[in-house]
Amino acid sequence: MSFLEGLRISASGLSAERIRMNVISSNLANANTSRTEEGGPYKRKDVLFTARNSGLSFDNLMRLAFDPNLKEVKVDGITEDRRAPRLVYNPNHPDANEKGYVAMPNISVMEEMVNMITSNRSFESNTQAINATKSMAITAIGIGK
């Protein structure tokens, strides 16, 4: 694996985690949104990651044949959670139904915080990998002097 390939794999992880963090922020910001433009409460969103081969050139395909475990991460899509909304009894709320219940988003703040910490740790790990690769490249250049 070359230095650039390692950097590209780590960069794909940083990019994917940035998107995941944006989706988590959107979920937290709308944890109490009971009315959306589509109608009904806000629906929790989640990011779907997939692994993809790192590069399509012949050189990269040959490398993958020897080490097929090297994969970049790609955001395959953002999906909506299909769980039913939470019903909260609040008869004074403008969105309350005839029984006094308001449909609230199916967002657990604790779950979102755990996802945010996990995403943050993954982002830090990818940053450390980039710094290690950069340090190795600088050391290799120093050997050649």
C-alpha positions in Angstrom: 0.0 0.0 0.0 1.4 3.4 -1.0 1.3 6.5 1.2 -1.3 8.1 -1.1 -3.6 5.1 -1.0 -3.5 5.1 2.8 -4.3 8.8 2.8 -7.2 8.3 0.4 -8.7 5.6 2.6 -8.4 7.7 5.7 -9.8 10.8 3.8 -12.9 8.7 2.7 -13.4 7.9 6.4 -13.2 11.6 7.4 -15.7 12.6 4.7 -18.2 9.8 5.7 -18.0 10.7 9.4 -18.5 14.4 8.5 -21.8 13.5 6.8 -22.8 11.2 9.7 -22.1 14.1 12.2 -24.3 16.4 10.1 -27.2 13.9 10.2 -26.8 13.4 13.9 -26.9 17.2 14.4 -30.0 17.4 12.3 -31.6 14.6 14.5 -30.8 16.4 17.7 -31.9 19.8 16.4 -35.3 18.3 15.5 -35.8 16.1 18.5 -39.0 18.1 19.4 -40.2 19.0 16.0 -43.9 17.9 15.8 -44.7 19.5 12.4 -42.7 19.3 9.1 -43.4 20.4 5.6 -44.1 16.8 4.6 -46.7 16.5 7.4 -46.3 14.8 10.8 -43.4 14.8 13.1 -39.7 14.9 12.0 -38.4 11.4 11.2 -35.0 10.3 12.5 -32.4 9.9 9.8 -29.4 7.5 9.7 -26.4 7.2 7.4 -25.8 4.0 5.5 -22.1 3.2 4.9 -20.7 0.8 2.4 -17.2 -0.4 1.7 -15.8 0.1 -1.8 -12.6 -0.8 -3.5 -10.0 1.9 -3.4 -9.5 3.0 -7.0 -10.2 1.4 -10.3 -6.9 1.6 -12.1 -5.1 -1.6 -13.1 -2.4 -1.0 -10.6 -4.9 -0.6 -7.8 -6.9 -3.7 -8.9 -3.6 -5.7 -8.7 -3.0 -4.5 -5.2 -6.5 -5.4 -4.1 -5.9 -8.9 -5.5 -3.1 -9.2 -3.0 -4.8 -7.4 -0.1 -8.5 -7.4 -0.6 -9.2 -6.0 2.9 -8.3 -2.5 1.9 -11.5 -0.6 1.3 -12.6 3.0 1.3 -15.9 3.9 3.0 -18.6 5.5 1.0 -21.9 7.0 2.1 -24.5 5.0 0.3 -27.4 7.0 1.4 -29.4 8.6 4.2 -32.3 6.6 5.3 -35.3 7.5 7.5 -36.1 5.5 10.6 -39.4 3.6 10.2 -40.3 3.4 13.9 -43.6 4.9 14.8 -43.6 8.4 16.4 -43.8 8.8 20.2 -47.2 9.8 21.4 -47.0 12.4 24.2 -50.1 13.5 26.1 -50.3 17.3 25.8 -53.9 18.5 25.1 -52.8 22.2 25.0 -50.3 21.6 22.1 -51.6 22.9 18.7 -50.7 19.6 17.0 -52.6 17.5 19.6 -55.2 15.0 18.2 -58.8 14.8 19.6 -57.5 12.6 22.5 -54.9 15.1 23.4 -51.8 13.2 22.2 -49.1 14.8 20.1 -47.0 12.7 17.7 -43.3 13.6 18.5 -40.2 12.4 16.6 -38.9 9.0 17.4 -35.5 10.4 18.5 -33.7 9.3 21.6 -31.3 12.0 22.7 -29.1 9.4 24.5 -28.9 7.2 21.4 -27.9 10.3 19.3 -25.2 11.3 21.8 -23.7 7.7 21.7 -23.7 7.9 17.9 -22.0 11.3 18.0 -19.3 10.0 20.4 -18.8 7.0 18.1 -18.5 9.2 15.0 -16.1 11.6 16.8 -13.9 8.6 17.8 -13.9 7.3 14.3 -13.0 10.8 13.0 -10.1 11.1 15.5 -8.9 7.6 14.5 -8.8 8.6 10.8 -7.0 11.8 11.7 -4.4 9.8 13.6 -3.9 7.5 10.7 -3.3 10.5 8.4 -0.8 12.0 10.8 1.0 8.6 11.1 1.2 8.3 7.3 2.4 11.8 7.0 5.1 11.2 9.6 6.2 8.0 7.8 6.5 10.0 4.5 8.5 12.7 6.1 10.9 10.2 7.7 11.3 8.4 4.4 12.2 11.7 2.7 14.7 12.3 5.5 16.4 9.0 4.9 17.0 10.0 1.2 19.0 13.1 2.2 
